[in-house]
Amino acid sequence: MSKKNDINDIYEAEKADEVKKVSRLRGRALKQGGFVIAMTAIVLVVIIVINVIATTLYNKYPLNLDLTADQHFTITDENQEYIRNINKPVTIYALSPETDYATNLQTMLSYQGYYGSVDLYAQQTYEFLLSYAKINNNIEIVFIDPDQPEMQDISQKYSDVSQSMNYCDLLVTSEFELNGQTISRHKLISSADFFETETDSYGYYTTISGSNLESVLTSALYTVTSERTYYVGNIASHNTSDIDNYATLLENNNYVVEEISSLVTADIDSKYDIVVLC
């Protein structure tokens, strides 16, 4: 009887030891599991914080690399300073769905017969455009599909240039208060004016050699946000020269060029800042 009790005691003791071992293992597993969960939570928090910081920086500053030769799509320091100081609201309508802008621009350039790194220039044009809004929160880029009904409102509001609008063009607009009056200005930039081009000696191939987008876009910003418009009077007669190129240059820099047809029947209006006789 005593031997049987001894066996039972040994069995109970071994059983108790096993229970203790299991308890210790479970406790260790729980501690390790808690540690893993805590570390996972910390890692997730760090990732979220990094993403928030990266997103904030990306939205505020143009961080994209310019891979073109001579950095055709890098905004100059002087230009960035000017863009930062724009204190009037500007909306730039890009006439294409955003997801297809670079593709549509590439298609148009190829259709027009341009050669070279057309795909690269098209993609970086899109990136370059977005960088203006990153530099200054007063500048908003709105992509709009010319084939969608909302385009009708744009065409009606800017009817003077609506017939000239094409895919991937940029319509730069601004509306602000000045001396109690609402000033509304706009300027259309054709996609054909985005680039510098070169034609081979035989006139067969035209390649894109650089970008004009920085100069034409900043010029348009100046035009639509300027608090004053300058007027140029061109005196025309039967023996004066054509000044179309000169007039275009002036108009791109916030001048309004008007023809003075006859000095015999009309005086020169005092509104003109410059009078030209070619």
Backbone as CSV, one residue per row, in Angstrom:
resi,resn,N_x,N_y,N_z,CA_x,CA_y,CA_z,C_x,C_y,C_z
1,MET,0.838,-1.203,0.000,0.000,0.000,0.000,0.866,1.242,0.000
2,SER,1.957,1.179,0.802,2.883,2.300,0.887,3.580,2.542,-0.443
3,LYS,3.922,1.451,-1.109,4.606,1.592,-2.415,3.691,2.256,-3.427
4,LYS,2.422,1.895,-3.389,1.459,2.498,-4.332,1.322,3.989,-4.066
5,ASN,1.321,4.355,-2.783,1.212,5.780,-2.435,2.438,6.549,-2.900
6,ASP,3.623,5.878,-2.758,4.861,6.529,-3.216,4.814,6.800,-4.719
7,ILE,4.312,5.819,-5.450,4.204,5.978,-6.919,3.275,7.136,-7.250
8,ASN,2.163,7.180,-6.508,1.203,8.287,-6.754,1.821,9.639,-6.438
9,ASP,2.629,9.659,-5.341,3.272,10.926,-4.970,4.254,11.382,-6.055
10,ILE,5.025,10.393,-6.545,5.987,10.714,-7.620,5.257,11.224,-8.862
11,TYR,4.162,10.557,-9.190,3.374,10.946,-10.380,2.841,12.369,-10.222
12,GLU,2.308,12.638,-9.003,1.757,13.967,-8.753,2.844,15.034,-8.814
13,ALA,4.013,14.686,-8.272,5.126,15.649,-8.294,5.566,15.949,-9.722
14,GLU,5.702,14.866,-10.541,6.091,15.064,-11.942,5.043,15.878,-12.701
15,LYS,3.771,15.588,-12.368,2.688,16.323,-13.010,2.741,17.799,-12.656
16,ALA,3.016,18.064,-11.366,3.123,19.453,-10.920,4.291,20.146,-11.612
17,ASP,5.421,19.422,-11.774,6.576,20.001,-12.468,6.235,20.347,-13.925
18,GLU,5.497,19.442,-14.570,5.113,19.684,-15.964,4.225,20.925,-16.077
19,VAL,3.279,21.013,-15.086,2.382,22.185,-15.089,3.185,23.470,-14.924
20,LYS,4.185,23.410,-14.007,5.027,24.596,-13.820,5.811,24.949,-15.077
21,LYS,6.349,23.896,-15.747,7.099,24.142,-16.979,6.218,24.766,-18.048
22,VAL,5.007,24.195,-18.189,4.066,24.738,-19.183,3.724,26.179,-18.853
23,SER,3.508,26.439,-17.561,3.171,27.801,-17.139,4.304,28.764,-17.460
24,ARG,5.569,28.288,-17.181,6.717,29.149,-17.464,6.844,29.421,-18.968
25,LEU,6.644,28.354,-19.769,6.722,28.514,-21.222,5.648,29.469,-21.732
26,ARG,4.430,29.309,-21.176,3.349,30.199,-21.597,3.645,31.646,-21.214
27,GLY,4.175,31.787,-19.976,4.513,33.138,-19.538,5.582,33.764,-20.419
28,ARG,6.609,32.920,-20.759,7.666,33.419,-21.637,7.129,33.761,-23.026
29,ALA,6.242,32.884,-23.529,5.648,33.133,-24.850,4.821,34.414,-24.858
30,LEU,4.078,34.610,-23.754,3.270,35.829,-23.664,4.148,37.066,-23.635
31,LYS,5.257,36.961,-22.853,6.170,38.099,-22.800,6.786,38.375,-24.173
32,GLN,7.236,37.273,-24.831,7.827,37.447,-26.162,6.802,37.970,-27.159
33,GLY,5.570,37.431,-27.056,4.512,37.892,-27.951,4.183,39.353,-27.723
34,GLY,4.136,39.755,-26.435,3.888,41.157,-26.125,4.991,42.048,-26.649
35,PHE,6.252,41.552,-26.518,7.391,42.317,-27.016,7.308,42.486,-28.537
36,VAL,6.971,41.379,-29.227,6.848,41.431,-30.691,5.750,42.405,-31.113
37,ILE,4.612,42.331,-30.409,3.497,43.232,-30.728,3.910,44.688,-30.506
38,ALA,4.611,44.927,-29.378,5.045,46.287,-29.073,6.022,46.799,-30.122
39,MET,6.988,45.941,-30.518,7.968,46.347,-31.530,7.293,46.597,-32.871
40,THR,6.325,45.727,-33.214,5.589,45.909,-34.472,4.842,47.239,-34.474
41,ALA,4.220,47.545,-33.328,3.493,48.814,-33.217,4.434,49.994,-33.369
42,ILE,5.620,49.897,-32.742,6.605,50.988,-32.843,7.070,51.176,-34.276
43,VAL,7.368,50.047,-34.955,7.818,50.112,-36.354,6.738,50.745,-37.233
44,LEU,5.482,50.346,-37.019,4.379,50.917,-37.802,4.259,52.417,-37.566
45,VAL,4.391,52.837,-36.299,4.321,54.268,-35.995,5.441,55.023,-36.702
46,VAL,6.660,54.460,-36.666,7.806,55.100,-37.330,7.559,55.227,-38.829
47,ILE,7.037,54.144,-39.442,6.755,54.171,-40.885,5.722,55.237,-41.214
48,ILE,4.667,55.298,-40.397,3.617,56.294,-40.624,4.184,57.707,-40.518
49,VAL,5.013,57.937,-39.477,5.611,59.269,-39.295,6.493,59.630,-40.490
50,ILE,7.311,58.660,-40.941,8.182,58.914,-42.099,7.354,59.238,-43.334
51,ASN,6.264,58.493,-43.546,5.401,58.749,-44.704,4.758,60.118,-44.622
52,VAL,4.327,60.504,-43.422,3.709,61.828,-43.255,4.718,62.929,-43.577
53,ILE,5.941,62.772,-43.036,6.986,63.772,-43.294,7.327,63.821,-44.772
54,ALA,7.489,62.639,-45.392,7.842,62.580,-46.812,6.749,63.202,-47.669
55,THR,5.485,62.892,-47.341,4.370,63.460,-48.101,4.323,64.968,-47.964
56,THR,4.551,65.452,-46.735,4.549,66.899,-46.505,5.647,67.581,-47.305
57,LEU,6.850,66.998,-47.276,7.957,67.570,-48.041,7.691,67.524,-49.532
58,TYR,7.139,66.401,-50.007,6.876,66.254,-51.435,5.855,67.283,-51.908
59,ASN,4.810,67.502,-51.070,3.776,68.453,-51.452,4.255,69.893,-51.371
60,LYS,5.254,70.153,-50.522,5.695,71.535,-50.324,6.874,71.902,-51.206
61,TYR,7.736,70.945,-51.478,8.954,71.253,-52.227,9.079,70.349,-53.449
62,PRO,9.592,70.896,-54.565,9.829,70.071,-55.755,11.079,69.219,-55.570
63,LEU,10.888,67.927,-55.324,12.011,67.058,-54.999,12.445,66.169,-56.165
64,ASN,11.766,66.264,-57.302,12.072,65.364,-58.408,13.422,65.701,-59.030
65,LEU,14.097,64.671,-59.500,15.385,64.870,-60.143,15.185,65.238,-61.607
66,ASP,16.014,66.161,-62.084,15.982,66.550,-63.487,17.035,65.739,-64.223
67,LEU,16.587,64.814,-65.067,17.506,63.915,-65.759,17.821,64.363,-67.173
68,THR,17.283,65.499,-67.624,17.535,65.951,-68.982,18.900,66.609,-69.069
69,ALA,19.442,66.625,-70.272,20.718,67.288,-70.487,20.581,68.772,-70.176
70,ASP,21.611,69.338,-69.527,21.635,70.758,-69.170,20.514,71.156,-68.226
71,GLN,19.847,70.176,-67.600,18.791,70.427,-66.613,17.739,71.410,-67.160
72,HIS,17.116,71.021,-68.276,16.124,71.875,-68.926,14.902,72.092,-68.049
73,PHE,14.647,71.194,-67.104,13.423,71.281,-66.318,13.701,71.590,-64.847
74,THR,14.798,72.271,-64.573,15.087,72.725,-63.224,14.764,74.208,-63.127
75,ILE,13.898,74.565,-62.172,13.521,75.960,-62.004,14.686,76.720,-61.378
76,THR,15.061,77.843,-61.972,16.183,78.618,-61.464,15.853,79.209,-60.095
77,ASP,16.897,79.517,-59.327,16.705,80.083,-57.991,15.958,81.409,-58.059
78,GLU,16.302,82.245,-59.048,15.642,83.547,-59.180,14.159,83.370,-59.480
79,ASN,13.858,82.413,-60.315,12.458,82.159,-60.665,11.682,81.609,-59.473
80,GLN,12.299,80.710,-58.708,11.644,80.184,-57.518,11.328,81.299,-56.537
81,GLU,12.257,82.253,-56.403,12.023,83.376,-55.495,10.833,84.209,-55.963
82,TYR,10.737,84.435,-57.273,9.598,85.191,-57.804,8.284,84.440,-57.555
83,ILE,8.288,83.143,-57.809,7.074,82.332,-57.630,6.625,82.359,-56.169
84,ARG,7.570,82.257,-55.247,7.218,82.271,-53.821,6.540,83.573,-53.408
85,ASN,6.876,84.663,-54.079,6.366,85.975,-53.680,5.028,86.327,-54.332
86,ILE,4.475,85.450,-55.153,3.161,85.717,-55.746,2.115,85.646,-54.641
87,ASN,1.389,86.745,-54.445,0.428,86.812,-53.334,-1.020,86.885,-53.807
88,LYS,-1.249,86.553,-55.067,-2.606,86.544,-55.601,-2.961,85.120,-56.033
89,PRO,-4.234,84.770,-55.955,-4.623,83.401,-56.325,-4.490,83.170,-57.823
90,VAL,-3.896,82.060,-58.165,-3.700,81.698,-59.575,-4.213,80.276,-59.782
91,THR,-5.002,80.097,-60.816,-5.434,78.749,-61.212,-4.906,78.471,-62.612
92,ILE,-4.172,77.373,-62.741,-3.651,76.955,-64.048,-4.439,75.734,-64.492
93,TYR,-5.222,75.899,-65.553,-5.981,74.778,-66.102,-5.111,74.047,-67.119
94,ALA,-4.842,72.777,-66.847,-4.115,71.920,-67.779,-5.150,71.078,-68.521
95,LEU,-5.217,71.234,-69.829,-6.316,70.662,-70.597,-6.053,69.198,-70.967
96,SER,-6.174,68.367,-69.949,-6.049,66.916,-70.115,-6.328,66.275,-68.768
97,PRO,-6.855,65.051,-68.751,-6.922,64.334,-67.471,-5.520,64.191,-66.891
98,GLU,-5.392,64.308,-65.585,-4.061,64.296,-64.976,-3.322,62.986,-65.247
99,THR,-4.013,61.869,-65.125,-3.352,60.570,-65.286,-2.844,60.362,-66.714
100,ASP,-3.395,61.101,-67.657,-3.025,60.923,-69.063,-2.261,62.115,-69.630
101,TYR,-1.926,63.094,-68.785,-1.345,64.328,-69.321,-0.042,64.056,-70.076
102,ALA,0.893,63.364,-69.436,2.184,63.099,-70.082,2.004,62.258,-71.343
103,THR,1.129,61.258,-71.281,0.872,60.393,-72.444,0.244,61.183,-73.583
104,ASN,-0.736,62.025,-73.260,-1.383,62.830,-74.299,-0.402,63.813,-74.924
105,LEU,0.449,64.419,-74.109,1.434,65.357,-74.640,2.426,64.635,-75.540
106,GLN,2.867,63.461,-75.128,3.778,62.675,-75.963,3.127,62.320,-77.287
107,THR,1.865,61.913,-77.245,1.145,61.560,-78.473,1.039,62.757,-79.411
108,MET,0.726,63.920,-78.858,0.603,65.119,-79.674,1.932,65.504,-80.307
109,LEU,2.998,65.439,-79.528,4.318,65.793,-80.055,4.746,64.831,-81.154
110,SER,4.494,63.549,-80.936,4.848,62.555,-81.959,4.019,62.761,-83.216
111,TYR,2.732,63.055,-83.041,1.848,63.284,-84.186,2.293,64.513,-84.986
112,GLN,2.822,65.507,-84.277,3.288,66.720,-84.943,4.662,66.546,-85.589
113,GLY,5.248,65.365,-85.419,6.491,65.049,-86.115,7.762,65.358,-85.361
114,TYR,7.669,65.512,-84.029,8.872,65.790,-83.254,9.613,64.498,-82.945
115,TYR,10.939,64.591,-82.957,11.784,63.437,-82.671,12.608,63.708,-81.414
116,GLY,13.392,62.723,-81.022,14.210,62.870,-79.823,13.540,62.221,-78.628
117,SER,13.922,62.672,-77.447,13.399,62.090,-76.204,12.031,62.670,-75.885
118,VAL,11.074,62.405,-76.765,9.738,62.991,-76.620,9.071,62.509,-75.343
119,ASP,9.205,61.208,-75.040,8.558,60.667,-73.841,9.121,61.291,-72.571
120,LEU,10.446,61.486,-72.529,11.073,62.088,-71.357,10.628,63.538,-71.182
121,TYR,10.612,64.283,-72.276,10.197,65.686,-72.198,8.729,65.807,-71.797
122,ALA,7.892,64.915,-72.282,6.470,64.953,-71.935,6.268,64.680,-70.450
123,GLN,6.948,63.663,-69.916,6.806,63.319,-68.508,7.331,64.431,-67.610
124,GLN,8.482,64.990,-67.971,9.051,66.022,-67.112,8.311,67.346,-67.252
125,THR,7.610,67.554,-68.362,6.739,68.721,-68.452,5.646,68.642,-67.402
126,TYR,5.077,67.462,-67.241,4.047,67.243,-66.227,4.612,67.488,-64.828
127,GLU,5.786,66.922,-64.528,6.406,67.099,-63.226,6.767,68.554,-62.983
128,PHE,7.268,69.218,-64.022,7.669,70.618,-63.913,6.464,71.498,-63.599
129,LEU,5.346,71.192,-64.234,4.118,71.949,-64.000,3.684,71.840,-62.544
130,LEU,3.728,70.647,-61.982,3.319,70.437,-60.597,4.226,71.171,-59.619
131,SER,5.482,71.380,-59.994,6.433,72.002,-59.077,6.053,73.445,-58.759
132,TYR,5.356,74.114,-59.669,4.932,75.492,-59.396,3.974,75.540,-58.208
133,ALA,3.052,74.596,-58.166,2.095,74.556,-57.060,2.771,74.167,-55.756
134,LYS,3.852,73.393,-55.820,4.573,73.006,-54.611,5.342,74.182,-54.016
135,ILE,5.782,75.097,-54.869,6.550,76.243,-54.398,5.650,77.265,-53.714
136,ASN,4.427,77.436,-54.236,3.536,78.476,-53.696,2.107,77.938,-53.615
137,ASN,1.527,77.989,-52.410,0.170,77.475,-52.214,-0.887,78.340,-52.890
138,ASN,-0.518,79.548,-53.319,-1.470,80.403,-54.038,-1.714,79.921,-55.470
139,ILE,-0.866,78.998,-55.925,-0.972,78.480,-57.293,-1.623,77.106,-57.249
140,GLU,-2.695,76.958,-58.004,-3.422,75.683,-58.057,-3.409,75.153,-59.487
141,ILE,-3.098,73.877,-59.626,-3.126,73.216,-60.927,-4.408,72.402,-61.010
142,VAL,-5.228,72.669,-62.007,-6.488,71.949,-62.199,-6.440,71.255,-63.555
143,PHE,-6.454,69.924,-63.535,-6.482,69.162,-64.782,-7.942,68.973,-65.195
144,ILE,-8.225,69.241,-66.444,-9.600,69.164,-66.915,-9.626,68.531,-68.295
145,ASP,-10.530,67.594,-68.482,-10.663,66.883,-69.751,-11.457,67.753,-70.725
146,PRO,-10.867,68.149,-71.851,-11.583,68.992,-72.818,-12.839,68.340,-73.377
147,ASP,-12.959,67.020,-73.250,-14.126,66.324,-73.795,-15.263,66.174,-72.787
148,GLN,-15.050,66.640,-71.563,-16.062,66.502,-70.525,-16.914,67.769,-70.420
149,PRO,-18.142,67.651,-69.899,-19.072,68.795,-69.841,-18.526,69.995,-69.066
150,GLU,-17.699,69.757,-68.019,-17.197,70.883,-67.231,-16.326,71.830,-68.039
151,MET,-15.833,71.343,-69.182,-15.026,72.199,-70.042,-15.864,73.319,-70.651
152,GLN,-17.152,73.117,-70.771,-18.024,74.141,-71.344,-18.014,75.411,-70.511
153,ASP,-17.982,75.256,-69.189,-17.936,76.431,-68.315,-16.653,77.225,-68.531
154,ILE,-15.538,76.515,-68.695,-14.262,77.186,-68.951,-14.304,77.913,-70.291
155,SER,-14.848,77.252,-71.304,-14.910,77.848,-72.640,-15.791,79.094,-72.660
156,GLN,-16.890,79.058,-71.924,-17.776,80.214,-71.872,-17.145,81.378,-71.115
157,LYS,-16.486,81.067,-70.009,-15.888,82.122,-69.204,-14.723,82.783,-69.923
158,TYR,-13.970,82.010,-70.682,-12.807,82.552,-71.398,-13.039,82.392,-72.900
159,SER,-14.144,82.941,-73.352,-14.593,82.743,-74.735,-13.628,83.333,-75.763
160,ASP,-12.858,84.351,-75.376,-11.962,84.991,-76.342,-10.827,84.071,-76.778
161,VAL,-10.508,83.043,-75.966,-9.426,82.118,-76.332,-9.924,80.690,-76.507
162,SER,-11.225,80.475,-76.336,-11.760,79.104,-76.350,-11.525,78.398,-77.675
163,GLN,-11.572,79.136,-78.783,-11.386,78.504,-80.085,-9.943,78.078,-80.331
164,SER,-9.036,78.605,-79.530,-7.618,78.280,-79.701,-7.147,77.193,-78.745
165,MET,-8.026,76.738,-77.846,-7.629,75.735,-76.856,-7.474,74.360,-77.485
166,ASN,-6.400,73.674,-77.115,-6.154,72.307,-77.575,-5.690,71.449,-76.403
167,TYR,-5.678,70.154,-76.624,-5.221,69.224,-75.598,-3.829,69.607,-75.095
168,CYS,-3.669,69.549,-73.774,-2.412,69.771,-73.058,-1.992,71.238,-72.992
169,ASP,-2.776,72.152,-73.580,-2.510,73.578,-73.409,-2.697,73.959,-71.946
170,LEU,-2.159,75.115,-71.581,-2.309,75.630,-70.220,-3.046,76.968,-70.265
171,LEU,-4.081,77.085,-69.454,-4.809,78.344,-69.329,-4.522,78.894,-67.934
172,VAL,-3.762,79.980,-67.886,-3.344,80.580,-66.620,-4.316,81.708,-66.282
173,THR,-4.937,81.647,-65.104,-5.970,82.615,-64.748,-5.730,83.160,-63.339
174,SER,-6.226,84.374,-63.111,-6.172,84.958,-61.780,-7.308,85.968,-61.632
175,GLU,-7.877,86.009,-60.454,-8.945,86.970,-60.147,-8.702,87.506,-58.743
176,PHE,-8.631,88.839,-58.618,-8.316,89.436,-57.324,-8.934,90.828,-57.232
177,GLU,-8.981,91.340,-56.006,-9.537,92.659,-55.751,-8.417,93.701,-55.777
178,LEU,-8.688,94.836,-56.430,-7.724,95.922,-56.491,-8.480,97.249,-56.459
179,ASN,-8.263,98.019,-55.393,-8.918,99.322,-55.236,-10.435,99.216,-55.348
180,GLY,-10.972,98.154,-54.723,-12.413,97.979,-54.715,-12.993,97.388,-55.974
181,GLN,-12.155,97.049,-56.934,-12.620,96.459,-58.191,-12.087,95.033,-58.330
182,THR,-12.874,94.189,-58.992,-12.451,92.817,-59.259,-11.677,92.775,-60.570
183,ILE,-10.438,92.356,-60.480,-9.577,92.227,-61.660,-9.526,90.758,-62.056
184,SER,-9.822,90.463,-63.300,-9.794,89.087,-63.806,-8.939,89.046,-65.070
185,ARG,-7.891,88.225,-65.035,-6.996,88.118,-66.192,-6.733,86.648,-66.503
186,HIS,-6.424,86.389,-67.754,-6.096,85.020,-68.162,-5.164,85.048,-69.366
187,LYS,-4.429,83.964,-69.525,-3.519,83.837,-70.662,-3.425,82.375,-71.056
188,LEU,-3.567,82.100,-72.336,-3.483,80.736,-72.869,-2.073,80.471,-73.373
189,ILE,-1.508,79.336,-72.936,-0.185,78.905,-73.406,-0.369,77.642,-74.235
190,SER,-0.025,77.719,-75.486,-0.125,76.552,-76.364,0.996,75.562,-76.048
191,SER,0.682,74.282,-76.128,1.711,73.262,-75.881,2.849,73.365,-76.891
192,ALA,2.575,73.974,-78.041,3.620,74.166,-79.043,4.691,75.142,-78.566
193,ASP,4.347,75.952,-77.546,5.302,76.932,-77.029,6.113,76.404,-75.859
194,PHE,5.909,75.133,-75.474,6.607,74.578,-74.327,8.094,74.342,-74.589
195,PHE,8.444,74.117,-75.862,9.777,73.590,-76.156,10.533,74.429,-77.178
196,GLU,11.855,74.325,-77.081,12.733,74.795,-78.150,12.920,73.632,-79.127
197,THR,12.955,73.929,-80.405,13.091,72.865,-81.404,14.197,73.200,-82.408
198,GLU,14.710,72.158,-83.018,15.726,72.309,-84.068,15.328,71.444,-85.258
199,THR,15.542,71.971,-86.434,15.247,71.241,-87.668,16.543,70.936,-88.401
200,ASP,16.656,69.720,-88.939,17.881,69.346,-89.631,18.036,70.170,-90.918
201,SER,19.227,70.109,-91.475,19.560,70.953,-92.624,18.696,70.665,-93.847
202,TYR,18.097,69.485,-93.896,17.235,69.137,-95.026,15.770,69.479,-94.754
203,GLY,15.463,69.870,-93.546,14.093,70.235,-93.214,13.176,69.052,-93.006
204,TYR,13.743,67.860,-92.795,12.929,66.658,-92.647,12.573,66.361,-91.182
205,TYR,13.541,66.559,-90.284,13.353,66.140,-88.902,13.410,67.343,-87.957
206,THR,12.460,67.393,-87.062,12.431,68.426,-86.030,12.557,67.748,-84.675
207,THR,13.566,68.130,-83.918,13.799,67.537,-82.606,13.623,68.588,-81.518
208,ILE,13.241,68.129,-80.338,13.130,69.025,-79.188,14.524,69.180,-78.578
209,SER,14.979,70.420,-78.482,16.328,70.675,-77.981,16.340,71.289,-76.597
210,GLY,15.196,71.693,-76.083,15.157,72.320,-74.764,13.741,72.697,-74.389
211,SER,13.605,73.289,-73.226,12.290,73.664,-72.721,12.164,75.178,-72.593
212,ASN,11.027,75.701,-73.042,10.682,77.107,-72.839,9.657,77.276,-71.723
213,LEU,9.272,76.165,-71.088,8.124,76.204,-70.186,8.345,77.146,-69.010
214,GLU,9.552,77.174,-68.479,9.807,78.054,-67.336,9.559,79.509,-67.702
215,SER,10.080,79.951,-68.829,9.941,81.354,-69.212,8.502,81.704,-69.582
216,VAL,7.829,80.842,-70.361,6.477,81.188,-70.798,5.477,81.095,-69.653
217,LEU,5.679,80.132,-68.737,4.740,79.973,-67.639,4.906,81.095,-66.614
218,THR,6.137,81.437,-66.279,6.365,82.532,-65.339,5.928,83.857,-65.936
219,SER,6.143,84.037,-67.230,5.667,85.243,-67.908,4.153,85.350,-67.816
220,ALA,3.466,84.214,-67.988,2.004,84.211,-67.882,1.557,84.537,-66.459
221,LEU,2.273,84.020,-65.457,1.958,84.340,-64.065,2.095,85.836,-63.819
222,TYR,3.153,86.426,-64.359,3.348,87.871,-64.209,2.207,88.635,-64.859
223,THR,1.804,88.193,-66.038,0.749,88.884,-66.777,-0.571,88.877,-66.019
224,VAL,-0.954,87.716,-65.471,-2.280,87.610,-64.856,-2.323,88.174,-63.433
225,THR,-1.160,88.312,-62.788,-1.161,88.814,-61.406,-0.697,90.261,-61.296
226,SER,-0.249,90.846,-62.391,0.227,92.226,-62.345,-0.920,93.172,-62.023
227,GLU,-0.641,94.157,-61.187,-1.673,95.120,-60.813,-1.851,96.208,-61.856
228,ARG,-1.007,96.204,-62.847,-1.139,97.198,-63.904,-0.859,96.567,-65.255
229,THR,-1.637,96.962,-66.251,-1.404,96.534,-67.628,-0.828,97.707,-68.407
230,TYR,0.215,97.435,-69.186,0.883,98.484,-69.948,0.386,98.470,-71.396
231,TYR,0.229,99.673,-71.957,-0.317,99.805,-73.301,0.733,100.372,-74.247
232,VAL,0.765,99.769,-75.434,1.670,100.207,-76.493,0.833,100.583,-77.710
233,GLY,1.038,101.781,-78.216,0.344,102.205,-79.425,1.260,102.075,-80.629
234,ASN,0.824,101.333,-81.620,1.604,101.139,-82.845,1.027,102.023,-83.945
235,ILE,1.823,103.003,-84.378,1.367,103.907,-85.440,1.499,103.195,-86.777
236,ALA,0.374,103.018,-87.443,0.360,102.293,-88.721,0.059,103.252,-89.860
237,SER,0.745,103.038,-90.957,0.467,103.795,-92.185,0.910,102.951,-93.367
238,HIS,0.811,103.511,-94.560,1.067,102.700,-95.753,2.524,102.316,-95.907
239,ASN,3.439,102.995,-95.228,4.853,102.675,-95.412,5.544,102.239,-94.123
240,THR,4.751,101.763,-93.112,5.362,101.264,-91.877,5.569,99.756,-91.969
241,SER,6.434,99.252,-91.120,6.799,97.833,-91.159,5.890,97.001,-90.267
242,ASP,5.828,95.725,-90.590,5.060,94.772,-89.786,5.815,94.498,-88.486
243,ILE,5.121,94.521,-87.355,5.786,94.309,-86.059,5.188,93.116,-85.314
244,ASP,4.710,92.115,-86.042,4.036,90.983,-85.399,4.911,90.319,-84.341
245,ASN,6.157,90.026,-84.666,7.034,89.357,-83.710,7.297,90.240,-82.499
246,TYR,7.502,91.525,-82.764,7.735,92.467,-81.663,6.493,92.575,-80.794
247,ALA,5.330,92.616,-81.428,4.075,92.710,-80.682,3.854,91.460,-79.827
248,THR,4.175,90.294,-80.363,4.034,89.042,-79.608,4.932,89.054,-78.375
249,LEU,6.157,89.534,-78.540,7.085,89.624,-77.411,6.520,90.529,-76.322
250,LEU,5.957,91.665,-76.724,5.382,92.587,-75.753,4.171,91.971,-75.061
251,GLU,3.314,91.330,-75.836,2.092,90.743,-75.273,2.405,89.625,-74.285
252,ASN,3.521,88.941,-74.509,3.926,87.880,-73.584,4.438,88.434,-72.263
253,ASN,4.643,89.743,-72.210,5.162,90.367,-70.999,4.230,91.463,-70.479
254,ASN,2.926,91.205,-70.606,1.893,92.030,-69.989,1.726,93.398,-70.644
255,TYR,1.995,93.500,-71.932,1.687,94.712,-72.689,0.490,94.435,-73.591
256,VAL,-0.343,95.448,-73.760,-1.429,95.384,-74.727,-1.027,96.256,-75.916
257,VAL,-0.931,95.639,-77.078,-0.511,96.366,-78.281,-1.745,96.710,-79.104
258,GLU,-1.920,97.991,-79.368,-3.057,98.460,-80.153,-2.561,99.306,-81.314
259,GLU,-3.303,99.233,-82.394,-2.919,99.984,-83.586,-3.543,101.375,-83.580
260,ILE,-2.708,102.367,-83.833,-3.195,103.730,-84.044,-3.219,103.940,-85.546
261,SER,-4.412,103.899,-86.116,-4.527,103.824,-87.578,-4.246,105.144,-88.271
262,SER,-4.579,106.261,-87.616,-4.393,107.540,-88.303,-4.181,108.658,-87.299
263,LEU,-3.111,109.387,-87.468,-2.867,110.555,-86.618,-3.584,111.789,-87.148
264,VAL,-4.167,111.656,-88.339,-4.879,112.788,-88.937,-6.239,112.963,-88.283
265,THR,-6.915,111.852,-88.026,-8.286,111.921,-87.507,-8.380,111.671,-86.008
266,ALA,-7.275,111.276,-85.359,-7.348,110.957,-83.933,-6.057,111.351,-83.235
267,ASP,-6.213,111.821,-82.015,-5.051,112.109,-81.183,-4.566,110.819,-80.526
268,ILE,-3.336,110.850,-80.044,-2.806,109.694,-79.330,-3.375,109.697,-77.919
269,ASP,-3.997,108.583,-77.550,-4.623,108.461,-76.235,-3.562,108.479,-75.134
270,SER,-3.885,109.142,-74.041,-2.933,109.255,-72.943,-2.686,107.946,-72.207
271,LYS,-3.510,106.923,-72.492,-3.323,105.641,-71.803,-2.061,104.906,-72.253
272,TYR,-1.514,105.276,-73.417,-0.364,104.551,-73.940,0.900,104.903,-73.161
273,ASP,1.599,103.844,-72.722,2.879,104.024,-72.065,4.001,104.175,-73.083
274,ILE,3.821,103.553,-74.242,4.816,103.598,-75.314,4.087,103.782,-76.623
275,VAL,4.659,104.592,-77.506,4.151,104.709,-78.871,5.272,104.327,-79.827
276,VAL,4.959,103.412,-80.756,5.976,102.857,-81.657,5.660,103.268,-83.093
277,LEU,6.684,103.741,-83.783,6.579,104.020,-85.218,7.671,103.214,-85.907
278,CYS,7.249,102.182,-86.633,8.210,101.327,-87.353,8.274,101.769,-88.807
